[in-house]
Amino acid sequence: MKLKTPGSVIKAHDINRFRFRDTPFVKLMNKRIFNILMVASRYDMFILEDDGRVDEQIFNEYTSLNLRYPPRFTQVGSSKEALAELKQNRYELIICMPNMDNSDTFDLAKQIKARYPDIPVVLLTPFSKAVTQSLRKSDLSGIDYVFSWLGDTDLLLAIIKIIEDRMNVEHDVKTVGVQTVMLVEDSVRFYSTALPLLYKFVLSESKEFSKEALNDHLRMLRMRGRPKILLARNYEEAITYYKKYGDNMLGVISDMSFNIEGEKDKLAGKRLGEWIRKKDRYIPIIYASSESENRKYAADVDAVFIDKNSKTFPQDLRKAIKENLGFGDFIITDPITKQEIFRIKNLKELQMNIRNIPDDALYYHLSRNHFSRFFYSRAMFPVAEMLKKIDVSEYANMHDARELIYATIVQYRRMKNTGVVAVFEKDRFDQYSNFARIGEGSLGGKGRGLAFIGYMVKTHLELNNNHNFPVTTPKTVVLCTDIFDEFMEANNLYPMALADLEDEMILKHFLAAKLPKRLVSDFLVFFDAIETPIAIRSSSLLEDSQYQPFAGIYSTYMIPYVNDKYEMVRLLSNAIKAVYASVFYKDSKAYMSATQNLIDQEKMAIVLQEVVGSQYGNLFYPAISGVARSLNYYPIGNEKPEDGIVSMAFGLGKYIMDGLMGLRFSPLHASNILQLSSLDLALSDTQTRFYALDLNSEIKDFMIDDGFNLLKLRLKEAEKEGPLRYVASTYDPQDQIIRDGYYEGGRKIISFANILQHEMFPLSEILDKLLKAGQKEMGRPVEIEFAVDIEDNQFASFYVLQIRPIVDNKEVVHENLEEVEIANTILFSKNALGNGISNDVYDVVYVKTAAFNASRNPLIAREIESLNSRFAAEGTNYVLVGPGRWGSSDPWLGIPVKWPHISQARVIVESGMENYRIEPSQGTHFFQNLTSFGVGYFTVNPFAENDGFFDEEFLNSQSSVYETEFIRQVHFDQPVVIKINGKKRAGVVMKPGK
């Protein structure tokens, strides 16, 4: 990360230009010790185990410190057995306990090194003078480390970790800047005591710091970023380590007396300290010596001195490390009196208190790298690296430096919170949190999708190249499915919910039930972290799954944000209970039956999400809402199916989800918009109304209709204030033209011209990148819901609200359907969605063209629902043909059926009429379900030349088995074969026998 050019000073507002990349902890500590060969007599092993089991003791040590992968020990009693075992099995470490009656151990070590040079060999001896003297005379060329066994299992842990650290240090320091602590000591007895103390401290501190991670998995991963401990046993080794890792060293702990060039030097530590001080004025140095007079040399290099002979040596060492190497609390001290001003325990506390640190104290700590050391010790490498590179002397005053640290922490926390499913913790969740879960169950389909979006936004850096148009996700909390289970069981709701009751009665019972009381305090914390209305969205186990999306089946409510927090609790609780109730509504049960799922196996999570948008008077809505799909089944002009398709509107997304008329365009062809291609189309085929949340709706009772508190308004309502000026063009009736942009007077056309044609914001580019990234990451075509909040013509935010897969069946039709004889077909479409062949359909249900009247569409919908239920009872399917847009909530645009009302249709056909031309219903939840169930979807316009064919005359000539004023059902003795070539978007329904 490039911080600055010479002579420039980083200011807080510059932080947005920097990108903190998340630390890839998964890449750290990849070399592990899994199997250890112990070469020792049974007696030595017994002494080692102390009547216990080494495996068990090590396992207990590992689990107590949150460490994974405790190694397995294998014991052999002789050199011959050891060499045989090494031939047969893989070992990462060999520990030899020598039998002092012979020197086989040293010969064995040399043989092992000759055959297996990469396997570390450790000599573990009992401590005694005789042993020490014997070692001095022995050939240790095959031994990597010698340790003295003092009866403490912690030593085994230290041995394993010092070897693992040596194996990983170069890679881990280079990869992310992992820190090191160097121990310079040549006394086997002393470092055999000091290393267990050091590791015990570093590991327990790292375990404590890892609690700042957002979930258990990240907690374990973060432990991999703990500081490495380096053991140098002479002057040359210490210098080599410092030259290599000095820039990533938290501190040095050194003896005073050790070898230089093979000769003992009683002041080697002094020389080492002086050499290090020339390299770094402020790196902490701790001297540990058994000679008290060496204390005077510590002062010369501004080092801490500890007496090895002290009875409190372990406590003294621990205290010195904690106070000097960045561990423990960050104690803000007065630079003159050295008195404590206050202390900081974690990152959030530092963020809250940075502005309270006096200028002179801030300068003191910043200039001595105390801030960077605090972050480094906690494995927060991006922040530590940045702060370490700052030259505090370049700042004219401490205000700029203070604001920079604050902005850095905020940026880092935002980065860490993105793409992570955190555990909701009341003392940690705040305005910088992004995604958290309450409960231990599943996140459900929508919850999984949202978590995945966060991961995508974090890893695909190309999505955030424009600082004035950031791509992000709304603040989200998910109530997991176990909360649903608890709610249902505690209130004994299943008998009532599964009964055949009216939806109103089910909702009434659910609203009267009680949510778990503990949720109230969580809700209050959530309210403190947001300032917008809240969307309460269903996230069932089956919803938005990869193979059978349940999009739009359950309810989604929005509630306004009110200042009375307990009123907010009431509103939120009722909304959650209303979403739970929607699982058991009549339509949901019918849907379950149609998909062959069992209603009592459905589990519901709840997504609580900030509503994207801004407040305008008593209304709340975003500038843009929409749905984007990575496959475009209706390409026009130069568009290709893989270019994707977007349908978006002004205001809340309910407008698009209900199948109302938004603006349709392909992201790569944003200037080629059919609806704006002529004046007539622009006036007749663009948005005239929009949805907004009524902020005065808290007094309204919850209803089955989840849009009970949404207002459907004319565009004129948005002209007084709001973002209409950024998305509208203006019709000039005098000159009979549409002018790009917002002007006083004249009808407003929602064209998004400033954004799509004049690129006020790179919306098309972001949508294209997002669809491509989503399809790549999910491995299948995707649908994305999004919203845009525009602050002004310089800044807007793009929010990804949901991602789900589009099930794309494999192509099974290889013939060219355009060569099929039209006379042999009932239906032929060049705009067909779906794949495959069906030869088990015998019925065609169609809306009679002659009798069609758009004003009767609701009545037609009820007739089709009744007919569909008969097909469902018989388990048979049919072809459904009708004018306009199936599933539209606006009956003037088409027949307002819901999916359960036509669930048995194998092919659904939107057939245009000469005087009733409606754009196909792409981008709606209803449309998503059609495609996901593999239902054939045809668009035909018989009145237009070469744009499909519907032989209604042929059907009229057949006898009907069911007929009303508006619809007709024809049954054939032979199947009507359905063929769809999805790749070429061609589909036919053949006449029986053809």
GIWO-V103939 format. One record per backbone hydrogen bond with DSSP energy under -1.0 kcal/mol. CO is the residue of the C=O (numbers start at 1). NH is the residue of the N-H. If there is no record, write none. Layout:
co:nh
CO:NH
CO:NH
//
This chain:
co:nh
5:8
11:14
12:15
14:17
15:18
23:25
24:27
25:28
34:72
35:92
35:93
36:74
37:95
38:76
39:97
41:45
42:46
43:47
44:48
45:49
46:50
49:52
53:57
54:58
55:59
56:60
57:61
58:62
59:63
60:64
61:65
62:67
63:66
72:36
74:38
76:40
78:82
79:83
80:84
81:85
82:86
83:87
84:88
85:89
93:37
94:122
95:39
96:124
99:102
103:107
104:108
105:109
106:110
107:111
108:112
109:113
110:114
111:115
112:116
116:119
120:94
121:144
121:145
122:96
123:147
125:149
128:132
129:133
130:134
131:135
132:136
133:137
140:143
145:123
147:125
152:155
153:157
154:158
155:159
156:160
157:161
158:162
159:163
160:164
161:165
162:166
163:167
164:168
165:169
168:172
169:173
170:174
171:175
172:176
172:178
173:177
179:228
180:250
181:230
182:253
183:232
184:255
187:191
188:192
190:193
190:194
191:195
193:197
194:198
195:199
196:200
197:201
198:202
199:203
200:204
201:205
202:206
203:207
204:208
205:209
206:210
208:211
209:212
210:213
214:423
215:219
216:220
217:221
218:222
219:223
221:224
222:225
223:226
228:181
230:183
232:185
234:238
235:239
236:240
237:241
238:242
239:243
240:244
241:245
242:246
245:248
246:249
248:180
251:182
252:286
253:184
254:288
256:269
258:265
259:235
260:263
263:260
265:258
265:268
267:271
268:272
269:273
270:274
271:275
272:276
273:277
274:278
276:279
276:280
284:252
285:304
286:254
287:306
289:308
291:294
292:295
293:296
294:297
295:299
298:303
299:302
304:287
306:289
307:310
310:313
312:316
313:317
314:318
315:319
316:320
317:321
318:322
319:323
320:324
321:325
330:344
332:341
332:342
334:338
339:334
342:332
344:330
346:350
347:351
348:352
349:353
350:354
353:356
358:362
359:363
360:364
361:365
362:366
363:367
364:368
365:370
366:369
369:373
370:374
371:375
372:376
373:377
375:380
376:379
380:384
381:385
382:386
383:387
384:388
385:389
391:394
392:395
398:402
399:403
400:404
401:405
402:406
403:407
404:408
405:409
406:410
407:411
408:412
409:413
410:414
411:415
412:416
413:417
414:418
417:420
420:422
422:437
425:428
425:429
430:433
434:476
435:422
436:478
437:424
438:480
442:481
444:448
445:449
446:450
447:451
448:452
449:453
450:454
451:455
452:456
453:457
454:458
455:459
456:460
459:461
460:463
461:464
466:469
468:796
470:798
472:800
475:610
476:436
477:608
478:438
479:606
480:483
481:485
482:486
483:487
484:488
485:489
486:490
487:491
488:493
489:492
493:497
494:498
499:501
502:506
503:507
504:508
505:509
506:510
507:511
508:512
516:519
517:520
519:523
520:524
521:525
522:526
523:527
524:528
533:611
534:559
535:609
536:557
537:607
539:605
540:445
542:545
550:553
557:536
559:534
564:568
565:569
566:570
567:571
568:572
569:573
570:574
571:575
572:576
573:577
574:578
575:579
576:580
577:581
578:582
580:583
581:584
585:589
586:590
587:591
588:592
589:593
590:594
591:595
592:597
593:596
598:601
599:602
603:541
605:539
606:479
607:537
608:477
609:535
614:621
616:619
618:695
619:616
620:693
621:614
624:788
625:649
626:786
627:647
628:784
629:645
636:639
640:643
641:632
641:644
645:629
646:665
647:627
648:663
649:625
652:655
653:657
654:658
655:660
656:659
658:889
660:662
663:648
665:646
666:669
669:672
673:676
674:677
678:682
679:683
680:684
681:685
688:715
690:713
691:652
692:711
693:620
694:697
697:700
705:708
707:710
709:694
711:692
713:690
714:717
715:718
716:719
723:726
724:727
724:728
727:752
729:749
730:739
732:736
732:737
737:732
739:730
747:731
749:729
749:751
752:756
753:757
753:758
754:760
761:763
762:766
763:767
764:768
765:769
766:770
767:771
768:772
769:773
770:774
771:775
772:776
773:777
774:778
775:779
781:806
782:630
783:804
784:628
785:801
785:802
786:626
787:799
788:623
788:624
789:797
795:791
795:792
797:789
798:472
799:787
802:785
804:783
816:819
817:820
821:824
822:825
824:991
826:951
827:989
828:949
829:987
831:939
833:937
836:980
838:978
841:976
842:972
843:879
844:970
845:881
846:968
849:852
853:856
854:857
856:860
857:861
858:862
859:863
860:864
861:865
862:866
863:867
864:868
865:869
867:871
868:872
869:873
870:874
871:875
871:876
878:906
878:907
879:845
880:909
881:847
882:911
885:888
890:893
893:885
895:887
895:897
898:901
899:902
902:905
904:878
906:936
907:880
908:938
909:882
910:940
913:916
916:913
920:922
924:928
925:929
926:930
927:931
928:932
929:933
930:935
931:934
936:908
937:833
938:910
940:912
941:944
944:947
947:941
949:828
950:952
951:955
952:956
953:957
955:958
962:969
966:848
967:964
968:846
969:961
969:962
970:844
977:990
978:838
979:988
980:836
981:986
985:832
986:981
987:829
988:979
989:826
989:827
991:994
//
